[in-house]
Amino acid sequence: MWWGTAIEAPDPGALAAFYSRLLDWPVVHEEPGTALGARVAAFQPQDNVRVLLDPAGHPFCLCRDDKG
């Protein structure tokens, strides 16, 4: 049985490689094709949250724990 995450993207190989490296998860199936890269989103809602866009333009957040 196949399971995992699938996201529609113009370059699925690049997107898979990006999340694989970001989360240290393996890519279990890959079609030929790719480069790691994200860009900072224009809108940043909080000082301890960084909103970025993955290679397909999907937003995701990196949160910094400022406790301690």
RONU-977895 format. One line per field, with one value per residue (C-alpha): x, y, z; residue in three letters. Coordinates in pm, 1 decimal. Example, Ala and Ser with C-alpha at 12.3 -4.5 7.8 and 13.67 -1.06 7.14 Angstrom:
<pts>
xx c(1230.0:1367.0)
yy c(-450.0:-106.0)
zz c(780.0:714.0)
code c(ALA:SER)
</pts>
This chain:
<pts>
xx c(0.0:128.5:88.4:236.1:181.1:106.8:94.7:9.6:302.2:456.4:781.6:690.2:1047.5:1178.3:894.3:956.2:1330.1:1259.3:1032.4:1255.3:1552.7:1349.8:1189.6:1458.7:1200.9:1286.1:1145.1:1003.8:904.9:1044.0:1002.7:1293.7:1339.2:1484.8:1649.0:1593.9:1469.3:1224.3:1167.4:1056.2:694.4:623.9:388.6:544.5:277.6:499.0:859.1:909.0:741.6:898.6:654.7:821.3:699.9:809.3:921.1:557.5:448.5:276.3:325.6:470.1:590.8:904.0:848.7:1125.8:1089.9:1204.9:1164.4:1471.6)
yy c(0.0:349.6:629.5:973.0:1333.0:1447.1:1813.2:1948.0:2149.7:2250.3:2073.6:1792.9:1661.9:1995.8:2020.0:1665.5:1733.3:2057.9:1896.3:1588.3:1805.2:2041.4:1764.1:1496.5:1259.6:1021.9:1057.7:711.7:767.9:1020.0:1090.0:1228.1:1596.2:1963.7:2230.8:2312.6:2663.2:2870.2:3241.2:3471.1:3584.8:3957.6:3943.6:3844.5:3834.4:3799.0:3855.9:3491.0:3343.6:3338.4:3276.6:3127.8:3001.4:2658.4:2611.2:2579.3:2892.3:2718.3:2908.7:2743.5:2881.4:2838.2:2932.3:3029.9:2939.4:3251.0:3095.0:3053.7)
zz c(0.0:-89.2:160.9:211.4:117.8:-234.9:-333.9:-676.3:-811.3:-1142.9:-1041.4:-799.1:-781.8:-655.1:-405.7:-279.1:-244.1:-59.3:201.9:227.0:320.8:537.3:743.5:703.7:552.6:268.5:-80.9:-152.2:-515.1:-758.8:-1127.4:-1330.1:-1309.9:-952.0:-683.1:-315.4:-254.7:-60.5:-48.6:229.8:199.3:185.9:488.4:821.9:1098.3:1407.3:1513.8:1612.8:1300.3:956.0:669.5:362.8:26.5:-96.7:-459.7:-573.5:-385.5:-91.8:234.3:544.5:877.9:1082.8:1446.9:1686.2:2053.7:2235.2:2582.3:2772.0)
code c(MET:TRP:TRP:GLY:THR:ALA:ILE:GLU:ALA:PRO:ASP:PRO:GLY:ALA:LEU:ALA:ALA:PHE:TYR:SER:ARG:LEU:LEU:ASP:TRP:PRO:VAL:VAL:HIS:GLU:GLU:PRO:GLY:THR:ALA:LEU:GLY:ALA:ARG:VAL:ALA:ALA:PHE:GLN:PRO:GLN:ASP:ASN:VAL:ARG:VAL:LEU:LEU:ASP:PRO:ALA:GLY:HIS:PRO:PHE:CYS:LEU:CYS:ARG:ASP:ASP:LYS:GLY)
</pts>
